[in-house]
Each structure stands twice: as C-alpha cells, then as structure tokens.
C-alpha cells in the first residue's frame, strides 16, 4: 500500500456531501489558480502552483498543476526552474528559522542552561 494514489481524489465527492458549504468555498477558491482573466497569465499561475506544491509537498497538487502548466504552454525547463526556486526558498526558510532558533536560545534564561547541563 502506498499513501499517494490519484484515485484518492475521487473521495472528494464525499467531502461535498459531508461539508457542502466548506467544500464549495474551497472549490471556488481553488479555481482562482486557473483563471484566464487575472493579471498573472495562466502559465505563470500554474508554475507558481507547482512551486507551492513542491514546498507543501502535495503530490496531488503537483499532478493537477503540472498537467495544467503543460496545457498552458509551460516547458520542462520552466517546471524544473519552478521546483528549484521553491527549493531555494524552502532552504532559505530553514536558514532564517535557524536564526530565530539562535535568537530564542540567546533569550532563554541562563538558569535553563544550568538545569539542562545538570540533567546530563
């Protein structure tokens, strides 16, 4: 058994029955990615969606938006660059969160360091 199966998307019909208002709102919001009349052209909207899906690690989003990007005229190179840009930003977030960790470490009272050292 594997966890990511595109047939799982068929279960979304159950969501529509179980939480109709919420599901309807989600579908309407999700459709904004595929808008043709936005300031950002459709191809770029799909490339952005691919980059976001890479950072959120959603295989279903990758499936849907990679296909849509191809239909919108995106190239393999553009899809690859979108993924690599996402990777760069994800790495950047890890580094900046590391800076936050150091800040929090420095702000922790010295008595916490003494307590943890004495527990060793």
N, C-alpha and C positions, 0 to 999 in steps of 0.2 A: 504494500500500500504506500502511496505517496500522497502528500498533503495538497499539492497543487495540481488540480485536474480541471481543465476548462469546462468539463461537464458540471462542475460545481456551480457555475454561473446560472445554470438552469434553475437552481434553488431560489434565485432572486424573486421568482414568481410567488414563492411563499412569503417573502418579505412584504410584497404588495398586499397580500391578504392579511397578514398579521399586524402590520403597521402601515395602513394605506396612506395616511397623511404624511408621515415621515418619509416613506418611500417615494411618494410623488414629489415631495420637495427635493429629495436627493436627486432624482432623475432629472428634474428641471435644472438644478444647479450643475449637474454633471454634463448636461447638453451644452453648457456655455463653452466648453473646450472646442466643440465642433462648429462654432458659429462661423458663418461666412461673411458676416457684416461687421465684424469687430475691427478695431484699429490695427490689431496684430493679425497678419494673414494666417489662414488656416494651417499651412505647412508649419509655420513657426509655433503656432499654438500646440500642434501635435508634438513638435520637438521639445517644447517646454514640458509637456505632459510626460514625455519619455524620461526627461531628466528628473522630474519629480518622482516618477515611478521607480527610478533607479535608487533614489535616496530613501524612499519609503519602502522599497523592496517588495513591491506589489507585482507578482508575476501576471496577474490578470490584467492590470493596467498596462503593463508592458505589451501584452498580447494585443489588446484592443488598440492602443495608441501607436504601436509600431506599424500595424497594418494600415491604420488611418493615415499615418505620416507618409507611408509609401504611396497610398492612393492620392495624397495631396501633393505628391511630387518630390518628397524628400529622398535624398540619396543615402546609400550605405555609409558614406563618409560623414554626412550630416548626423545620422543616427549615432554613429560612433563618437563624433565630437560632442554631441549632447550628453552621452553617457560619461565621457571623460570630464566634461565640465562639471557634471553632477559629482563625480568622484573627487574632483579638486575642491569643490565647496564642502563636501562631506568631510574631507580631510581637514579643511580649514576650520570647520566647526569643532572637530576633535581637538585641534590645537588651541583654539580660543577657549574651549571649555577646560582645557588643561591650565590655561592662565587663570581661569576662575578657580580651579582647584587650588592653585598656589595661593591666590588671594585669600580663600577661605581657610587654608592651612595657616597662613600668617595671622589671620584674625582670631584663630582659636586661642583660647587662654593657654598660657604656658603650663598651667596645672593639668591640662588634658594630656600633654606630652609626658609629664611625670607619671601620671596614672597608667598610661599605656606601657611605659617603659617598666614600671614596677610589676606589671602583669606578666611579663615575659619570663 
